[in-house]
Amino acid sequence: MRYKFEDIAINSIAKKKPTNSDKNTYLGLEHLDSGNLTVTRFGSDVAPIGEKLIMKKGDVLFGKRRAYQKKVAIAPFDGIFSAHGMVLRPKEQVVCKDFFPLFISSDYFLDAAIKISVGSLSPTINWSALKELEFELPPITQQQQLSKILWAATETKNAYKMLLLLTEKLVMSRFVEMFGDPNLALKSIYDICTNITDGDWIESKDQSDNGIRLIQTGNIGDGVFLDKSNKARYISEETFDRLKCSEIFQGDVLISRLPDPIGRACELPELGERMITAVDCTIIRLNKEIMTNEFFIAFTKTVEYKTKIASCSRGATRQRISRKDLENIQILLPPLSLQNQFAEFVKQADKSKFAALKQTKVTTLLYNDINGG
C-alpha cells in the first residue's frame, strides 16, 4: 500500500539544552557513518552548545542536513542528538519496528528525501515537505520476513567491512614500522613528480551520458578509488577536442583539493575507457626512480600529512587547498628499496581487501534489490 511519510513515521521534536552530564551521550552528524546503521563513535569533550533533540534507545536518527551523505543510524542509548537531524519512530500499525530502520536507510527512501532538500551550501530537508512524500510499503507480515533477510545481509556486509578496516590498519601499522625514522629526508610533492597538473574545467552543459569518462572529486576516496559507475558522467569526443582537455591514465595519482578530507589521494585504476578529471582534482605522475604510488598514497593517510594539508587550506564557507600550496607540501623520502618492500606488502594486503570488497558489493546489491534500492 501507499502511505504518506507522516503516516509511517513519528518525528520526535522534544528538545533540551545540554548540561555537562549530557556530553557522554551526545550524537552529532559527525558520529554517523554513511551506509552504517550502527553507531561506533559518540560523545563530546564539553557540553554541546544549543538545544539538542532528545533520543531514546532504538530511535532512528536521520541526518536531514546534507542528506546526500545518507547518514542514518539506530540510537544505541538514551541521550541527545544534533538538531541538524531528525529523531524518527515507526507507526507500528503501518511499519514493523525491525523493518523501519532498513526502510529509512534504503536508497528508495533517501533518494526521494534528498530531492526535496532546500538550500545551496548546506541543503536541508524540512519536515513540512518530507511528511507529504508518499511511499509504497509491503504488508506487515512481508516486512517481518524481509527484515530477517535484510538484517542477515547487513551483518554479513558489516563483517566484510570490518575485515577491510583491519587490513587497512595492518597496512598503516607496517608503514609506521618501516618509515617511522624521524631522520628520513623530506621532499616537496613538486620535486617527486615528473608531471603535476590540474584537471579540466567542465561545466554541466558540457557533460553527457556517454563518451569520455569524467572522474570527479567524489571518485577520490581516502586512499581508494570510488568507482560510482552508476552515476558516472562523460563528455563527448567533440567537447574533449574543443576544450583541449588532458587525458588521464591508469597509474596516475589523483588528489582532491576539496573536502572531505582535503588532500585525499588515490591511484587511478584501469576502467577500460578514456578518462579526464575535473578542475578540483590535481593529477600527479611520480618519478618512479625515487617514489612508488603505494608509499605516496599511504603517506597521504598519515596524521603528519593531514596536519600539513590543514595548515595550508583556505576558505570561510568551504575550505580548499591551492595547487601551489599542495605542490609545496613536504613528504618523507625513504630509500626506494624500502618503498618497494612496502609496495609488495600492500599488494598482498590488497588481495584480501579485493576479495572482501567484492563480497561487500555483492551483499550490498542483494540488500538494495530486496529493500527496493
VOBA-1610 file (N, C-alpha, C; in pm, whole numbers, padded with zeros to 5 digits, always signed):
BEGIN
Met+00083-00120+00000Met+00000+00000+00000Met+00087+00125+00000Arg+00027+00235-00039Arg+00098+00362-00048Arg+00058+00451+00070Tyr+00159+00509+00136Tyr+00133+00592+00253Tyr+00211+00724+00243Lys+00156+00828+00302Lys+00234+00949+00325Lys+00333+00919+00437Phe+00448+00988+00435Phe+00550+00959+00533Phe+00502+00990+00675Glu+00416+01090+00690Glu+00365+01122+00823Glu+00277+01009+00879Asp+00231+00918+00790Asp+00154+00802+00836Asp+00244+00682+00864Ile+00372+00697+00828Ile+00470+00589+00850Ile+00554+00616+00974Ala+00590+00745+00994Ala+00688+00779+01097Ala+00641+00892+01187Ile+00687+00888+01311Ile+00669+00998+01407Ile+00799+01076+01410Asn+00790+01206+01392Asn+00906+01294+01401Asn+00910+01354+01541Ser+00996+01300+01627Ser+01002+01348+01765Ser+01083+01477+01771Ile+01022+01582+01822Ile+01088+01714+01825Ile+01118+01761+01967Ala+01105+01671+02065Ala+01137+01707+02203Ala+01284+01744+02214Lys+01312+01857+02280Lys+01449+01907+02288Lys+01488+01938+02432Lys+01616+01958+02452Lys+01666+02006+02581Lys+01797+02081+02559Lys+01828+02170+02652Lys+01956+02239+02649Lys+02056+02152+02724Pro+02162+02107+02661Pro+02254+02012+02725Pro+02323+02068+02849Thr+02344+01981+02944Thr+02426+02011+03061Thr+02554+01928+03050Asn+02644+01947+03144Asn+02771+01875+03139Asn+02751+01724+03143Ser+02644+01678+03208Ser+02619+01534+03218Ser+02576+01472+03086Asp+02539+01556+02987Asp+02493+01506+02857Asp+02607+01482+02758Lys+02727+01528+02792Lys+02834+01525+02691Lys+02873+01383+02649Asn+02855+01286+02739Asn+02895+01149+02706Asn+02789+01072+02628Thr+02668+01127+02620Thr+02560+01059+02546Thr+02511+01147+02432Tyr+02601+01225+02377Tyr+02567+01314+02264Tyr+02607+01248+02132Leu+02518+01257+02036Leu+02548+01212+01899Leu+02529+01329+01804Gly+02632+01358+01727Gly+02622+01458+01621Gly+02625+01389+01486Leu+02603+01463+01380Leu+02607+01403+01247Leu+02746+01348+01217Glu+02847+01408+01280Glu+02984+01360+01258Glu+03006+01220+01314His+02918+01175+01402His+02930+01041+01460His+02863+00933+01376Leu+02785+00976+01275Leu+02712+00881+01192Leu+02791+00852+01065Asp+02797+00726+01026Asp+02868+00686+00905Asp+02767+00648+00796Ser+02789+00698+00676Ser+02703+00665+00564Ser+02701+00514+00541Gly+02582+00458+00527Gly+02568+00316+00499Gly+02587+00226+00619Asn+02589+00283+00739Asn+02608+00201+00860Asn+02506+00242+00966Leu+02417+00152+00998Leu+02314+00180+01099Leu+02368+00175+01241Thr+02487+00121+01258Thr+02546+00108+01391Thr+02632+00229+01424Val+02615+00284+01544Val+02695+00397+01590Val+02822+00344+01656Thr+02937+00390+01610Thr+03065+00343+01666Thr+03140+00454+01740Arg+03094+00579+01726Arg+03158+00692+01793Arg+03049+00777+01859Phe+03079+00840+01969Phe+02981+00926+02034Phe+03051+01011+02139Gly+02979+01109+02190Gly+03030+01191+02300Gly+03101+01317+02253Ser+03117+01409+02348Ser+03182+01537+02324Ser+03270+01571+02444Asp+03378+01643+02421Asp+03468+01680+02532Asp+03401+01775+02629Val+03312+01859+02577Val+03238+01954+02662Val+03090+01943+02627Ala+03005+02003+02710Ala+02862+02000+02683Ala+02833+02071+02551Pro+02760+02007+02457Pro+02728+02071+02329Pro+02651+02201+02350Ile+02670+02293+02258Ile+02605+02425+02265Ile+02472+02421+02191Gly+02371+02488+02247Gly+02241+02498+02180Gly+02152+02379+02208Glu+02024+02397+02183Glu+01928+02290+02209Glu+01953+02169+02118Lys+01935+02050+02176Lys+01952+01926+02101Lys+01826+01843+02115Leu+01807+01752+02020Leu+01692+01663+02022Leu+01712+01552+02125Ile+01607+01516+02194Ile+01613+01406+02289Ile+01589+01276+02213Met+01678+01179+02231Met+01663+01050+02164Met+01651+00939+02267Lys+01583+00834+02230Lys+01569+00715+02312Lys+01634+00598+02241Lys+01686+00504+02317Lys+01749+00386+02259Lys+01653+00319+02160Gly+01702+00292+02039Gly+01620+00229+01936Gly+01559+00326+01837Asp+01562+00457+01869Asp+01513+00556+01773Asp+01599+00553+01647Val+01539+00592+01535Val+01615+00602+01410Val+01657+00747+01391Leu+01786+00769+01378Leu+01844+00902+01365Leu+01876+00928+01218Phe+01827+01039+01168Phe+01839+01070+01025Phe+01900+01208+01009Gly+02011+01217+00937Gly+02075+01345+00911Gly+02002+01422+00804Lys+01923+01521+00844Lys+01844+01599+00748Lys+01926+01707+00679Arg+02038+01746+00742Arg+02127+01844+00680Arg+02231+01769+00596Arg+02251+01815+00473Arg+02337+01744+00377Arg+02295+01598+00369Ala+02167+01577+00344Ala+02111+01441+00342Ala+02173+01355+00233Tyr+02238+01419+00134Tyr+02304+01342+00028Tyr+02415+01253+00084Gln+02459+01282+00209Gln+02559+01195+00272Gln+02497+01065+00322Lys+02364+01058+00322Lys+02289+00937+00357Lys+02330+00879+00493Lys+02318+00963+00595Lys+02353+00922+00730Lys+02227+00884+00808Val+02216+00756+00839Val+02104+00702+00916Val+02162+00603+01017Ala+02115+00608+01141Ala+02166+00515+01243Ala+02058+00488+01347Ile+02079+00383+01422Ile+01990+00348+01533Ile+02053+00397+01663Ala+01978+00474+01740Ala+02029+00527+01868Ala+02068+00412+01960Pro+02194+00409+02005Pro+02241+00297+02088Pro+02206+00312+02236Phe+02159+00432+02274Phe+02126+00458+02415Phe+02039+00584+02422Asp+01983+00610+02538Asp+01912+00736+02561Asp+02014+00848+02563Gly+01982+00961+02501Gly+02076+01072+02500Gly+02022+01189+02421Ile+02114+01265+02362Ile+02074+01381+02282Ile+02138+01371+02143Phe+02069+01429+02045Phe+02110+01419+01905Phe+02110+01558+01842Ser+02195+01576+01744Ser+02209+01703+01674Ser+02075+01756+01622Ala+02056+01886+01635Ala+01935+01949+01582Ala+01937+01955+01430His+02048+01917+01369His+02056+01908+01223His+02009+01772+01173Gly+01951+01693+01263Gly+01897+01564+01227Gly+01751+01553+01265Met+01695+01435+01246Met+01559+01403+01289Met+01563+01278+01373Val+01478+01274+01475Val+01460+01154+01556Val+01327+01092+01514Leu+01334+00976+01450Leu+01215+00914+01391Leu+01177+00785+01463Arg+01046+00764+01476Arg+00992+00642+01537Arg+00883+00586+01446Pro+00872+00455+01438Pro+00773+00395+01347Pro+00631+00402+01401Lys+00536+00419+01311Lys+00396+00398+01345Lys+00368+00251+01318Glu+00368+00172+01424Glu+00377+00027+01409Glu+00252-00039+01353Gln+00144+00037+01338Gln+00028-00021+01270Gln+00050-00026+01119Val+00156+00046+01071Val+00187+00053+00928Val+00320-00013+00896Val+00420+00004+00985Val+00555-00046+00959Val+00609-00112+01085Cys+00665-00231+01072Cys+00715-00300+01191Cys+00849-00241+01233Lys+00877-00253+01362Lys+00993-00187+01422Lys+01124-00233+01360Asp+01137-00361+01329Asp+01261-00413+01271Asp+01282-00365+01128Phe+01174-00347+01054Phe+01183-00306+00915Phe+01207-00155+00901Phe+01162-00077+00999Phe+01164+00070+00989Phe+01304+00127+00962Pro+01409+00093+01040Pro+01541+00150+01011Pro+01596+00106+00875Leu+01560-00014+00831Leu+01603-00061+00699Leu+01537+00020+00589Phe+01411+00056+00610Phe+01340+00139+00513Phe+01400+00279+00507Ile+01426+00340+00625Ile+01480+00476+00629Ile+01619+00481+00566Ser+01697+00375+00580Ser+01834+00374+00524Ser+01839+00328+00379Ser+01724+00293+00321Ser+01722+00245+00183Ser+01736+00360+00084Asp+01792+00330-00032Asp+01801+00430-00138Asp+01661+00475-00182Tyr+01565+00387-00173Tyr+01427+00419-00211Tyr+01377+00540-00131Phe+01398+00537+00001Phe+01356+00650+00084Phe+01450+00768+00069Leu+01581+00743+00082Leu+01677+00853+00086Leu+01681+00933-00044Asp+01675+00865-00158Asp+01678+00938-00285Asp+01557+01031-00299Ala+01441+00984-00253Ala+01321+01068-00258Ala+01334+01187-00162Ala+01390+01161-00043Ala+01405+01267+00056Ala+01506+01372+00011Ile+01616+01328-00049Ile+01720+01421-00093Ile+01666+01520-00197Lys+01575+01474-00280Lys+01518+01560-00385Lys+01444+01681-00331Ile+01397+01674-00207Ile+01322+01787-00151Ile+01408+01874-00060Ser+01540+01849-00058Ser+01631+01934+00020Ser+01627+02076-00034Val+01640+02173+00056Val+01642+02314+00015Val+01768+02380+00069Gly+01820+02477-00007Gly+01944+02544+00032Gly+02059+02500-00055Ser+02156+02588-00075Ser+02267+02558-00165Ser+02391+02508-00093Leu+02436+02580+00011Leu+02560+02541+00078Leu+02540+02420+00169Ser+02432+02419+00246Ser+02403+02307+00336Ser+02258+02266+00319Pro+02226+02200+00206Pro+02086+02164+00180Pro+02025+02083+00293Thr+01901+02119+00329Thr+01835+02061+00445Thr+01694+02016+00408Ile+01649+01908+00471Ile+01515+01857+00449Ile+01423+01909+00558Asn+01313+01968+00519Asn+01214+02017+00614Asn+01104+01913+00634Trp+01060+01897+00758Trp+00955+01801+00789Trp+00827+01833+00713Ser+00797+01961+00696Ser+00674+02000+00628Ser+00665+01942+00488Ala+00781+01927+00421Ala+00783+01868+00287Ala+00796+01716+00295Leu+00879+01668+00389Leu+00904+01524+00399Leu+00776+01448+00435Lys+00696+01505+00523Lys+00578+01432+00569Lys+00476+01407+00459Glu+00484+01487+00350Glu+00390+01473+00239Glu+00434+01372+00135Leu+00561+01330+00140Leu+00608+01231+00043Leu+00535+01099+00061Glu+00510+01030-00050Glu+00439+00903-00043Glu+00532+00786-00080Phe+00514+00674-00008Phe+00598+00557-00029Phe+00513+00430-00028Glu+00555+00334-00108Glu+00492+00202-00107Glu+00555+00117+00005Leu+00471+00052+00083Leu+00519-00040+00186Leu+00450-00175+00170Pro+00525-00284+00185Pro+00461-00416+00181Pro+00379-00439+00308Pro+00292-00540+00308Pro+00216-00572+00429Pro+00310-00605+00546Ile+00261-00588+00667Ile+00340-00612+00788Ile+00404-00750+00788Thr+00328-00853+00751Thr+00383-00990+00752Thr+00502-01003+00657Gln+00493-00937+00542Gln+00603-00941+00446Gln+00722-00860+00498Gln+00694-00748+00564Gln+00801-00669+00624Gln+00880-00753+00725Gln+00810-00831+00803Gln+00875-00915+00904Gln+00966-01018+00839Gln+00920-01075+00728Gln+01002-01173+00657Gln+01125-01106+00595Leu+01103-00989+00534Leu+01213-00915+00471Leu+01316-00872+00575Ser+01268-00834+00693Ser+01359-00787+00798Ser+01462-00892+00833Lys+01419-01017+00845Lys+01512-01125+00880Lys+01622-01140+00775Ile+01582-01134+00647Ile+01679-01148+00538Ile+01773-01027+00534Leu+01717-00907+00546Leu+01796-00784+00535Leu+01893-00767+00651Trp+01850-00802+00772Trp+01942-00791+00886Trp+02054-00892+00875Ala+02026-01009+00822Ala+02132-01109+00800Ala+02232-01056+00697Ala+02181-00993+00590Ala+02269-00934+00488Ala+02350-00820+00547Thr+02289-00742+00635Thr+02360-00631+00700Thr+02475-00682+00785Glu+02451-00787+00862Glu+02557-00845+00945Glu+02672-00897+00860Thr+02639-00960+00747Thr+02743-01010+00657Thr+02824-00895+00600Lys+02753-00790+00556Lys+02821-00674+00498Lys+02912-00608+00601Asn+02865-00594+00725Asn+02945-00532+00830Asn+03069-00615+00862Ala+03056-00748+00854Ala+03172-00835+00880Ala+03281-00812+00776Tyr+03240-00800+00650Tyr+03339-00774+00544Tyr+03399-00634+00558Lys+03318-00537+00599Lys+03370-00402+00621Lys+03473-00402+00732Met+03448-00480+00836Met+03544-00491+00946Met+03674-00553+00898Leu+03665-00652+00810Leu+03786-00713+00753Leu+03865-00610+00674Leu+03795-00527+00597Leu+03862-00421+00522Leu+03932-00324+00616Leu+03863-00286+00723Leu+03920-00192+00820Leu+04044-00250+00887Leu+04037-00375+00927Leu+04151-00438+00994Leu+04270-00452+00899Thr+04243-00482+00773Thr+04351-00493+00675Thr+04418-00357+00654Glu+04335-00252+00650Glu+04389-00117+00634Glu+04475-00078+00754Lys+04431-00113+00874Lys+04509-00084+00994Lys+04641-00159+00993Leu+04638-00281+00942Leu+04760-00361+00932Leu+04861-00295+00838Val+04811-00243+00726Val+04898-00175+00629Val+04961-00051+00691Met+04879+00029+00762Met+04931+00152+00820Met+05027+00122+00935Ser+05005+00014+01008Ser+05099-00026+01113Ser+05234-00062+01052Arg+05228-00133+00940Arg+05351-00170+00869Arg+05423-00045+00818Phe+05345+00054+00773Phe+05403+00181+00724Phe+05480+00250+00836Val+05417+00262+00954Val+05482+00329+01067Val+05607+00252+01109Glu+05597+00120+01108Glu+05711+00036+01147Glu+05830+00057+01053Met+05802+00071+00924Met+05910+00082+00826Met+05962+00224+00809Phe+05874+00324+00830Phe+05912+00462+00794Phe+05896+00561+00909Gly+05906+00509+01031Gly+05891+00597+01147Gly+06018+00670+01187Asp+06123+00655+01110Asp+06252+00719+01141Asp+06241+00870+01117Pro+06258+00953+01222Pro+06245+01100+01204Pro+06358+01161+01123Asn+06463+01084+01095Asn+06578+01138+01022Asn+06568+01117+00871Leu+06457+01061+00825Leu+06440+01043+00681Leu+06433+01177+00609Ala+06484+01180+00486Ala+06484+01303+00407Ala+06341+01346+00372Leu+06326+01475+00343Leu+06198+01531+00302Leu+06211+01591+00163Lys+06105+01578+00084Lys+06099+01640-00048Lys+05959+01697-00068Ser+05950+01802-00145Ser+05817+01857-00177Ser+05749+01766-00279Ile+05617+01771-00281Ile+05542+01693-00380Ile+05587+01731-00521Tyr+05611+01858-00543Tyr+05656+01903-00675Tyr+05785+01831-00716Asp+05877+01813-00621Asp+06009+01757-00653Asp+06008+01606-00674Ile+05899+01539-00637Ile+05897+01393-00655Ile+05815+01353-00778Cys+05771+01453-00856Cys+05685+01426-00971Cys+05757+01451-01103Thr+05718+01374-01203Thr+05763+01405-01339Thr+05661+01498-01406Asn+05539+01499-01352Asn+05436+01589-01404Asn+05331+01613-01296Ile+05286+01737-01284Ile+05180+01771-01190Ile+05092+01879-01255Thr+04964+01851-01262Thr+04873+01944-01329Thr+04734+01929-01271Asp+04646+02021-01308Asp+04507+02015-01261Asp+04417+01960-01370Gly+04300+01913-01327Gly+04201+01865-01422Gly+04141+01978-01503Asp+04042+01944-01581Asp+03981+02041-01673Asp+03853+02101-01615Trp+03823+02223-01656Trp+03701+02290-01615Trp+03588+02242-01706Ile+03505+02157-01651Ile+03395+02101-01730Ile+03262+02147-01669Glu+03189+02228-01742Glu+03059+02276-01693Glu+02952+02169-01716Ser+02841+02184-01642Ser+02732+02086-01653Ser+02683+02073-01796Lys+02677+02186-01867Lys+02625+02185-02005Lys+02716+02107-02100Asp+02842+02086-02059Asp+02936+02012-02144Asp+02935+01862-02116Gln+02860+01819-02014Gln+02858+01678-01977Gln+02752+01600-02053Ser+02772+01469-02060Ser+02677+01383-02131Ser+02671+01248-02061Asp+02591+01158-02116Asp+02573+01026-02055Asp+02667+00920-02111Asn+02747+00956-02210Asn+02844+00861-02264Asn+02956+00937-02332Gly+03062+00865-02364Gly+03177+00929-02427Gly+03303+00906-02346Ile+03374+01013-02312Ile+03497+01005-02235Ile+03462+01028-02087Arg+03501+00935-02002Arg+03461+00936-01860Arg+03520+01056-01785Leu+03434+01125-01710Leu+03476+01237-01626Leu+03494+01186-01483Ile+03618+01185-01436Ile+03648+01145-01299Ile+03641+01271-01212Gln+03560+01265-01103Gln+03538+01383-01020Gln+03593+01362-00879Thr+03590+01469-00798Thr+03645+01459-00663Thr+03573+01352-00581Gly+03445+01328-00611Gly+03370+01225-00541Gly+03419+01085-00568Asn+03499+01067-00673Asn+03558+00936-00703Asn+03685+00910-00622Ile+03736+01016-00557Ile+03862+01003-00483Ile+03831+00976-00336Gly+03853+00851-00295Gly+03838+00817-00154Gly+03969+00843-00082Asp+03971+00816+00048Asp+04092+00837+00126Asp+04184+00717+00106Gly+04256+00719-00006Gly+04347+00609-00039Gly+04290+00507-00133Val+04164+00523-00174Val+04100+00424-00261Val+04014+00494-00366Phe+04009+00437-00485Phe+03926+00491-00592Phe+03783+00443-00573Leu+03688+00536-00578Leu+03546+00504-00564Leu+03483+00509-00702Asp+03448+00395-00757Asp+03406+00388-00898Asp+03278+00467-00926Lys+03170+00438-00854Lys+03041+00506-00872Lys+03000+00508-01019Ser+03021+00397-01088Ser+02995+00393-01233Ser+02849+00414-01266Asn+02759+00384-01171Asn+02616+00405-01198Asn+02579+00552-01203Lys+02667+00639-01152Lys+02641+00782-01155Lys+02745+00857-01239Ala+02818+00783-01321Ala+02927+00842-01398Ala+02877+00945-01498Arg+02960+01049-01518Arg+02932+01150-01620Arg+03044+01146-01725Tyr+03014+01196-01843Tyr+03106+01187-01957Tyr+03106+01319-02034Ile+03201+01331-02124Ile+03198+01437-02224Ile+03219+01371-02361Ser+03171+01437-02463Ser+03184+01381-02598Ser+03326+01404-02651Glu+03361+01329-02755Glu+03491+01348-02821Glu+03503+01491-02874Glu+03392+01543-02925Glu+03391+01680-02979Glu+03423+01782-02869Thr+03361+01762-02750Thr+03387+01852-02638Thr+03531+01838-02590Phe+03582+01716-02588Phe+03721+01691-02548Phe+03816+01772-02636Asp+03793+01770-02766Asp+03879+01843-02859Asp+03859+01994-02847Arg+03733+02036-02834Arg+03702+02180-02829Arg+03763+02246-02705Leu+03756+02177-02590Leu+03808+02233-02465Leu+03956+02203-02444Lys+04015+02127-02540Lys+04157+02089-02530Lys+04186+02023-02395Cys+04105+01921-02363Cys+04118+01851-02235Cys+04242+01763-02232Ser+04285+01731-02111Ser+04401+01643-02091Ser+04353+01507-02044Glu+04395+01402-02115Glu+04355+01267-02077Glu+04437+01219-01957Ile+04374+01141-01869Ile+04445+01080-01757Ile+04449+00929-01776Phe+04544+00863-01706Phe+04570+00723-01737Phe+04584+00639-01609Gln+04566+00509-01626Gln+04587+00414-01517Gln+04725+00439-01455Gly+04729+00441-01322Gly+04855+00464-01252Gly+04878+00608-01212Asp+04804+00702-01272Asp+04810+00840-01227Asp+04757+00847-01084Val+04812+00937-01004Val+04761+00960-00869Val+04678+01088-00871Leu+04554+01077-00821Leu+04464+01191-00816Leu+04454+01242-00673Ile+04461+01373-00655Ile+04448+01435-00523Ile+04333+01535-00529Ser+04239+01523-00435Ser+04128+01617-00429Ser+04168+01739-00347Arg+04143+01857-00401Arg+04172+01980-00327Arg+04048+02032-00254Leu+03943+01949-00252Leu+03820+01984-00181Leu+03794+01881-00070Pro+03708+01915+00029Pro+03671+01817+00134Pro+03593+01702+00072Asp+03573+01588+00142Asp+03620+01557+00275Asp+03700+01427+00273Pro+03825+01424+00321Pro+03904+01539+00363Pro+03981+01600+00245Ile+04024+01723+00262Ile+04108+01788+00162Ile+04241+01713+00153Gly+04289+01694+00032Gly+04419+01630+00013Gly+04416+01479+00002Arg+04297+01418+00009Arg+04291+01272-00003Arg+04336+01232-00143Ala+04391+01114-00153Ala+04452+01072-00280Ala+04420+00926-00310Cys+04425+00892-00439Cys+04409+00753-00480Cys+04479+00732-00613Glu+04507+00606-00642Glu+04564+00571-00772Glu+04451+00540-00868Leu+04461+00589-00990Leu+04358+00566-01091Leu+04372+00425-01147Pro+04267+00341-01134Pro+04274+00205-01187Pro+04243+00200-01336Glu+04254+00085-01394Glu+04215+00064-01533Glu+04063+00047-01537Leu+03994+00138-01606Leu+03848+00133-01614Leu+03798+00091-01752Gly+03892+00068-01844Gly+03852+00022-01977Gly+03791+00130-02064Glu+03818+00256-02032Glu+03764+00367-02112Glu+03857+00487-02100Arg+03845+00579-02194Arg+03924+00702-02187Arg+03871+00788-02072Met+03961+00866-02010Met+03922+00941-01891Met+03985+01080-01888Ile+03911+01173-01828Ile+03966+01304-01790Ile+03922+01327-01646Thr+03969+01435-01585Thr+03926+01463-01449Thr+03890+01611-01434Ala+03820+01642-01324Ala+03766+01776-01301Ala+03873+01870-01246Val+03845+01999-01251Val+03943+02102-01219Val+03988+02099-01074Asp+03906+02051-00983Asp+03944+02046-00842Asp+04023+01921-00806Cys+04060+01843-00907Cys+04150+01728-00888Cys+04288+01766-00941Thr+04391+01735-00865Thr+04528+01751-00914Thr+04580+01613-00953Ile+04641+01607-01071Ile+04696+01481-01122Ile+04847+01484-01105Ile+04902+01382-01038Ile+05048+01376-01027Ile+05097+01244-01084Arg+05211+01253-01154Arg+05281+01135-01202Arg+05416+01133-01132Leu+05432+01035-01045Leu+05551+01029-00960Leu+05673+00987-01040Asn+05786+01037-00997Asn+05914+00992-01051Asn+05943+00854-00993Lys+05920+00750-01070Lys+05927+00613-01019Lys+06069+00572-00978Glu+06168+00657-01010Glu+06304+00627-00968Glu+06328+00666-00822Ile+06233+00746-00765Ile+06251+00787-00625Ile+06128+00760-00537Met+06011+00733-00598Met+05892+00712-00514Met+05789+00622-00582Thr+05728+00535-00501Thr+05622+00447-00550Thr+05486+00505-00516Asn+05386+00468-00596Asn+05249+00510-00567Asn+05202+00460-00431Glu+05239+00335-00398Glu+05192+00275-00272Glu+05240+00355-00152Phe+05368+00395-00154Phe+05420+00473-00042Phe+05352+00609-00036Phe+05341+00676-00150Phe+05283+00810-00150Phe+05140+00809-00096Ile+05059+00716-00145Ile+04918+00712-00102Ile+04908+00678+00046Ala+04994+00588+00095Ala+04993+00558+00239Ala+05031+00681+00320Phe+05126+00760+00270Phe+05167+00880+00342Phe+05053+00981+00351Thr+04967+00987+00248Thr+04856+01084+00250Thr+04750+01049+00355Lys+04762+00932+00415Lys+04666+00892+00520Lys+04724+00911+00661Thr+04846+00965+00668Thr+04909+00986+00799Thr+04864+01118+00860Val+04873+01125+00992Val+04840+01249+01064Val+04934+01361+01020Glu+05060+01328+00999Glu+05160+01428+00957Glu+05118+01498+00829Tyr+05080+01420+00729Tyr+05037+01478+00601Tyr+04910+01561+00618Lys+04812+01507+00689Lys+04683+01576+00703Lys+04698+01706+00781Thr+04791+01709+00876Thr+04817+01833+00950Thr+04875+01939+00858Lys+04966+01896+00771Lys+05026+01991+00676Lys+04921+02044+00578Ile+04833+01956+00532Ile+04726+01998+00440Ile+04635+02099+00509Ala+04597+02070+00633Ala+04506+02158+00708Ala+04567+02297+00726Ser+04697+02303+00748Ser+04763+02432+00771Ser+04765+02519+00646Cys+04748+02457+00529Cys+04751+02531+00402Cys+04612+02555+00343Ser+04509+02498+00404Ser+04374+02509+00349Ser+04316+02647+00377Arg+04239+02696+00282Arg+04181+02829+00293Arg+04032+02825+00260Gly+03960+02928+00305Gly+03819+02940+00270Gly+03733+02950+00393Ala+03632+03038+00388Ala+03543+03060+00503Ala+03430+02958+00506Thr+03357+02946+00394Thr+03242+02856+00392Thr+03279+02716+00346Arg+03372+02707+00254Arg+03416+02576+00206Arg+03566+02578+00183Gln+03637+02505+00267Gln+03783+02508+00259Gln+03833+02431+00137Arg+03949+02473+00090Arg+04015+02406-00020Arg+04164+02438-00011Ile+04244+02368-00089Ile+04387+02397-00095Ile+04423+02428-00239Ser+04510+02525-00259Ser+04552+02561-00395Ser+04652+02459-00446Arg+04665+02453-00578Arg+04763+02362-00637Arg+04904+02400-00593Lys+04931+02530-00584Lys+05064+02577-00546Lys+05100+02533-00406Asp+05005+02548-00312Asp+05031+02506-00174Asp+05048+02354-00165Leu+04968+02283-00244Leu+04978+02137-00246Leu+05116+02094-00295Glu+05166+02159-00398Glu+05298+02126-00452Glu+05408+02139-00348Asn+05391+02235-00255Asn+05496+02264-00158Asn+05492+02176-00033Ile+05389+02090-00022Ile+05381+02001+00093Ile+05504+01909+00095Gln+05569+01899+00210Gln+05688+01816+00224Gln+05648+01674+00269Ile+05704+01574+00203Ile+05675+01436+00242Ile+05807+01358+00259Leu+05796+01248+00330Leu+05915+01165+00353Leu+05966+01106+00223Leu+06098+01088+00218Leu+06159+01024+00101Leu+06254+00914+00148Pro+06200+00796+00183Pro+06286+00684+00226Pro+06353+00618+00105Pro+06449+00533+00129Pro+06515+00462+00018Pro+06412+00385-00065Leu+06434+00381-00195Leu+06340+00315-00286Leu+06329+00166-00255Ser+06437+00106-00206Ser+06432-00037-00174Ser+06330-00065-00064Leu+06323+00023+00036Leu+06224+00008+00143Leu+06082+00031+00090Gln+06070+00130+00003Gln+05939+00157-00057Gln+05890+00035-00136Asn+05980-00029-00208Asn+05941-00146-00287Asn+05899-00263-00197Gln+05967-00279-00083Gln+05926-00381+00013Gln+05784-00352+00063Phe+05758-00225+00094Phe+05625-00186+00141Phe+05521-00208+00031Ala+05558-00178-00093Ala+05466-00195-00206Ala+05425-00341-00220Glu+05519-00433-00200Glu+05486-00576-00207Glu+05390-00616-00096Phe+05413-00561+00022Phe+05323-00588+00135Phe+05182-00537+00104Val+05175-00417+00047Val+05044-00358+00011Val+04973-00444-00092Lys+05047-00495-00190Lys+04985-00577-00295Lys+04924-00705-00236Gln+04993-00765-00139Gln+04939-00884-00074Gln+04814-00850+00007Ala+04819-00738+00077Ala+04703-00693+00155Ala+04586-00660+00064Asp+04617-00604-00053Asp+04512-00565-00148Asp+04434-00687-00198Lys+04502-00803-00205Lys+04431-00925-00248Lys+04320-00959-00149Ser+04350-00946-00019Ser+04248-00970+00084Ser+04139-00864+00077Lys+04181-00738+00058Lys+04085-00628+00052Lys+03994-00643-00070Phe+04052-00686-00183Phe+03973-00703-00305Phe+03865-00809-00286Ala+03904-00922-00223Ala+03807-01029-00200Ala+03695-00982-00107Ala+03732-00910-00001Ala+03632-00860+00093Ala+03543-00755+00028Leu+03605-00666-00052Leu+03528-00561-00118Leu+03430-00620-00219Lys+03473-00724-00289Lys+03387-00790-00387Lys+03264-00849-00317Gln+03286-00914-00205Gln+03175-00973-00131Gln+03084-00865-00072Thr+03144-00753-00030Thr+03064-00642+00021Thr+02971-00588-00086Lys+03024-00574-00208Lys+02943-00523-00318Lys+02830-00618-00352Val+02860-00749-00353Val+02757-00848-00383Val+02646-00841-00279Thr+02685-00833-00152Thr+02587-00826-00044Thr+02507-00697-00051Thr+02573-00587-00084Thr+02503-00458-00096Thr+02401-00461-00208Leu+02437-00519-00321Leu+02345-00530-00434Leu+02222-00612-00395Leu+02248-00722-00325Leu+02138-00806-00279Leu+02048-00729-00183Tyr+02111-00657-00092Tyr+02038-00578+00007Tyr+01949-00474-00062Asn+02009-00400-00155Asn+01934-00295-00224Asn+01821-00352-00311Asp+01847-00468-00371Asp+01745-00530-00455Asp+01624-00571-00373Ile+01651-00630-00256Ile+01541-00674-00168Ile+01471-00554-00105Asn+01550-00449-00074Asn+01495-00336+00001Asn+01447-00223-00089Gly+01428-00251-00217Gly+01371-00150-00306Gly+01468-00043-00348Gly+01602-00066-00324Gly+01702+00034-00361Gly+01733+00027-00508
//
